[in-house]
Amino acid sequence: MNRRFDRGRLEFFPLSQRTNRVFVEDLSWTLRDPGRENDPGGRNEPEARMRVERRVAPIVEALRAARRRGAARILAFGAHTIKNGMGPVIAALVEAGWFTHCATNGAGIIHDWELAYQGATSEHVKENVARGRFGMWEETATYLNLAILLGAYAGNGYGESVGRLVQLDGLEIPDESSLDAARSADDLERAAAAADLLSVVRRLKIGSGAIEVKHRHREFGLQAAALRLGVPYTAHPMFGHDIIYTHPANCGAAIGRTAERDFLSFVSAITGLEGGVYLSVGSAVMSPMIFEKSLSMARNLRSRQGRSVEDFDLFVVDLASLGWDWSRDGEPPPDDPAYYIRFCKSFSR
């Protein structure tokens, strides 16, 4: 029999003690301010800006056309998009009607929440792994895991659950008697979610009632903005990838319930992609993996309705240097390292 690690024996530390690498004071991008005075990369030199504008222009035109058609405009992105301060920019684009669905991974959710909560994120991984402190931060792990447990019980998705935490500046823990009664409900999924939540609040001795969680930089919370605007913001985590899995408040069943709802919401968005746009930004694994399954599911359904999901624009933004020309040479053989670059392989297929 495999022995399982007891997370209850771990020591956690206040988030205020953590040394961070990213601060909201340095993340000043806005829609009307494309650059900053300090531009070491030379992005604001006229020639550099013209090159960027030429590459962005086809995306802009495709989004405009899709918007006129009323087709889906989906933005999927990795965590560094949030760490680079693009949350408020994406929120402004969503509010202006340019995107109809946003999707990220588990780390994107965490960085978005930490920026909204304390205005700083991104710890020193190497240093903290050496000390046994990487991911051992009480507020991030406790509040996010409780938000997901409550979301699972309420029937919400992963992203919406964390968005509500930011929007409401806190959590409302049901009393144990109501959770105990809910365990015998006819709705078996809700009954199971009630049992999960009850198990955690009893084990960690969390009292019922309101828990205030003040978010000092809510304008950096894309999850709360998407919830306010009524646009789905889905999370697509992989178990064990994110720091919230270190904490005893973590519940795999709650992660699964909320992430499953988000995946199905994403698939629903893909079914409306005919004539639309899929924009994948800085996501080497999550975006291509969920896209290929969702597209297959959407085509399966649409083909039986005599409809298709064939005509859409797909744009992939990434920093990886490629040694293989997929458009000219097709798919590389399995003995070539380029074959294993997931986002190239999945999107090219």
Secondary structure by P-SEA (a helix, b strand, c coil): cbbbbccccbbbbbcccccccccccccccccccccccccccccccaaaaaaaaaaaaaaaaaaaaaaaacccbbbbbcaaaaaacaaaaaaaaaaaccccbbbbcaaaaaaaaaaacccccccaaaaaaaacccccccaaaaaaaaaaaaaaaacccaaaaaaaaaaacccccccaaaaaaaccccaaaaaaaaaaaaaaaaaacccccbbbbbbccccccaaaaaaaacccbbbbbccccccccccccccaaaaaaaaaaaaaaaaaaaaacccbbbbbcccccaaaaaaaaaaaaaaaaaaaacccccbbbbbbbcccccccccccccccccccccccaaaaaaaac
